[in-house]
Amino acid sequence: MGLIARGLERRGLPTVVVGHMLDIMELNRPPRAAFLDFPLGHPFGRPGDRPRQLAILREALRLLETGTGPGTLAQLPFAWGEPFTFTPGQGPKVNKSVSGVQSDRE
């Protein structure tokens, strides 16, 4: 996405990349990027949580005004709320502890 964002920016269209893979965002260095520590496949939060998704979108778009220059990378002030893991080929899993027993739930 960083390459696409830079190409759009060269043509005069401001961009903000929203992502959740910090290491890749740091390597790609999009002009402005918003990082969220959320499970893969959920860059704007849980499905159906419209109020939170809109809050994330508004905060990301605020980078168009507050970004300090090329390569701005901001961690947005949102938390997933519970531990999660990612297993390649299986997608994200939310780890829930019930009565001291660890279980995985999508």
N, C-alpha and C positions, 0 to 999 in steps of 0.2 A: 504494500500500500504506500510505502514511503516514496517509491519511484513514481507512482501515479500522482501522488499529492504534489511532488516537486514539479512534475510536468504541468499540472493544472495551475500551480502557482506561477510558473514562468509565463503562462498565458493570461495572468491577471485574475485568476479565480482563487480566493483564499480558501484554505482547507484546514480541517482538524481531523486527525485520525484517532479513533477510539479503539483501544486494544487492551488485551490482558496477557500479553507475553512480553514482559519488560525487556528481556534480553534481546529479542528480535527488534523491538521498537528502538532500542538503543543503537543497534547495528544499522538499521534502515534510516534512522534520523529523518523522519518526516518533518516538514516545516513547523508544525504544531501538533502535539500528540497528548492525548489524555489516557492515563493508565488506570485500570481498575483491576484489583486482585480478585477476579471472579473466575469461576470454572470456564474452561474452553467451551465455546458455543453459546455463551451467555454474556456478551459484551455490554449489554444494557440491563442486566439483571434477570430476574425470574420471569418466565412467560406469564403474561396476564397481569403483571404488576405495573399497570399503566402510569400511576402517579410517580412511582420511583423511576421508571424509564424516562418520563418527561423531565424529571429533576436531573437525571444524569445527562440527558441531551442538552438541557439549558446550561448546565455547568461546563460541558464540553464546548459549547458554542461561545461561552464567555471567554475562552482562550483567544478568540478572534480579536477581542478588545484588550486582553491583559497579557497576551504572549509577549515576552521580552525580545523576541527575535527568532531568526531561523534556528531550528533545533530545540525549541521550547518543549519540554516534557514535564507535564504536571500529573501528580497522583491525585485523583479525585477523592473527595472525602466521603466515600461510600464503602461499606463493608458487606461482604456476603452474609455474615451472621453466623455461620457454622463451618466447621472444617470440611474440606473437600480434597479429593485426590483425582488424578487423571491417569487412566490406563489406556495406552494406545490400542485402538481397535474396539474399545468398550465405551468410550465417552466418559464424561465426568460423573463422579459418584459423590454424594454427600454422606459423610461419616456421622452416624448417630450412635450415641452410647445410651443403651437402655438397661437399667439395673446393672450397670458395670460391665455389660457384655457389648463388645464392639460389633456393629453390623453396618453394611453398606446399603444405601437406598438411593435410587435415582431420583 
